[in-house]
């Protein structure tokens, strides 16, 4: 049960901001190839900013720390915070460039992208100490690997000392500091990130291509068994829960003392998957801080991720609480989470 602090921050985010340029193409380019684009958008983004926007739209009281530069993109960043209804007091300016990224979206909605973190790399533990009361008073503290280790560790340490849970999305992947892992309560990764973590842990032999290609209709036994060793090893290092998103196969949540819980993917017409993982994580967090049952939180997270894929571009695709409720009422009635049978996975 999470302890709430009335009228205080519900979700604190160790943030990142990126000016996101997205190009729509028929297929992803090969090395040295130029393609005709059928769409182009420039919008505010970054994993931390996406988390903040989505959580705010879902009704959570959000605070955080973000870093931008002193360049023309900085003005776009400040305007984006105001447009999203987020306080610009969260934002610090540094003598460098604002983060920026470029993504390609193919006809199936699949993506590849590259991000230059710029000012995001300047975020420090000192930035966290300046807002220590907000961090310690938050119901949940979140971070991604678009932020450096030092501010994540500082924020997670404050949160855990105050008895607050922490949620980490270690994306883009880098080798994880064991001290950060020890202070992480909830770890959310996609299948690529899970495989990378498995490799870091020396478990790459447990993840074969046949697992990643498992058909959703085949059930979750294959992925649950394959990702279990990673989940177990990670939870031994600190987390109480590891959630792996599996694309068309949905998501599987490993929790101490429980059988793995499978959330089926919610079918929608996919246009653009950039930001879907952020929407999933924010949807999960927004449900948790409101003390919803975990299975309902997982469903709402999957719905947020699905909604975010239906539109080209991410910022305008993230749902409000009203849009999420309407979607759940009309689209997701048959997509409730279910436990993986004991034969496929004993309790962790």
HUWO-V363227 format. One record per backbone hydrogen bond with DSSP energy under -0.5 kcal/mol. NH is the residue of the N-H (numbers start at 1). CO is the residue of the C=O. Records with the same first field share a line. If there is no record, write none. Layout:
NH = CO  CO
//
This chain:
4 = 2
6 = 4
8 = 5
10 = 61
11 = 61
12 = 140
13 = 63
14 = 12  142
15 = 13  65
18 = 45
19 = 99
20 = 18  43
21 = 19  101
22 = 20  41
23 = 103
24 = 39
25 = 23  105
33 = 30
38 = 24
39 = 24
41 = 22
43 = 20
45 = 18
49 = 16
50 = 46
51 = 47
52 = 48
53 = 49
54 = 50
55 = 51
56 = 52
57 = 53
58 = 54
59 = 56
60 = 55
62 = 60
63 = 11
65 = 13
66 = 90
68 = 92
70 = 96
74 = 71
75 = 71  72
76 = 72
77 = 73
78 = 74
79 = 75
80 = 76
81 = 77
82 = 78
83 = 79
84 = 80
85 = 81  82
86 = 81
90 = 87
91 = 88
92 = 66
94 = 68
96 = 94
100 = 116
101 = 19
102 = 114
103 = 21
104 = 112
105 = 23
106 = 110
107 = 26
109 = 106
112 = 104
114 = 102
116 = 100
117 = 115
119 = 97
120 = 117
121 = 118
122 = 119
123 = 120
128 = 124
129 = 125
130 = 126
131 = 128
132 = 129
134 = 131
135 = 131
136 = 132
137 = 133
138 = 134  135
139 = 9
140 = 10
141 = 165
142 = 12
143 = 167
144 = 14
145 = 169  171
147 = 144
148 = 120
152 = 148
153 = 149
154 = 150
155 = 151
156 = 152
157 = 153
158 = 154
159 = 155
160 = 156
161 = 157
162 = 158
163 = 160
164 = 159
165 = 139
167 = 141
168 = 186
169 = 143
170 = 168
171 = 169
180 = 177
181 = 177
182 = 178
183 = 179  180
184 = 181
185 = 166  183
186 = 166
187 = 241
188 = 168
189 = 243
191 = 245
194 = 190
195 = 191
196 = 192
197 = 193
198 = 194
199 = 195
200 = 196
201 = 197
202 = 199
203 = 198
206 = 203
207 = 204
208 = 206
211 = 208
212 = 208
213 = 209
214 = 211
218 = 215
219 = 216
224 = 220
225 = 221
226 = 222
227 = 223
228 = 224
229 = 225
231 = 227
232 = 228
233 = 229
234 = 230
235 = 231
236 = 232
237 = 233  234
238 = 235
239 = 234
240 = 185
241 = 185
242 = 254
243 = 187
244 = 242  252
245 = 189  243
246 = 250
249 = 246
250 = 247
251 = 263
252 = 244
253 = 261
254 = 242  252
255 = 253
256 = 240
258 = 255
261 = 253
262 = 338
263 = 251
264 = 262
267 = 265
270 = 268
271 = 309
272 = 309
273 = 109
276 = 273
279 = 275
280 = 276
281 = 277
282 = 278
283 = 279
284 = 280
285 = 281
286 = 282
287 = 283
288 = 284
289 = 285
290 = 286  287
291 = 288
292 = 287
297 = 293
298 = 294
299 = 295
300 = 296
301 = 297
302 = 298
303 = 299
304 = 300
305 = 301
306 = 302
307 = 303
308 = 304
309 = 305  306
310 = 307
317 = 314
318 = 314  315
321 = 57
324 = 320
325 = 321
326 = 322
327 = 323
328 = 324
329 = 325
330 = 326
331 = 327
332 = 327  328
335 = 332
338 = 262
340 = 260
344 = 341
345 = 341
348 = 255  258
//
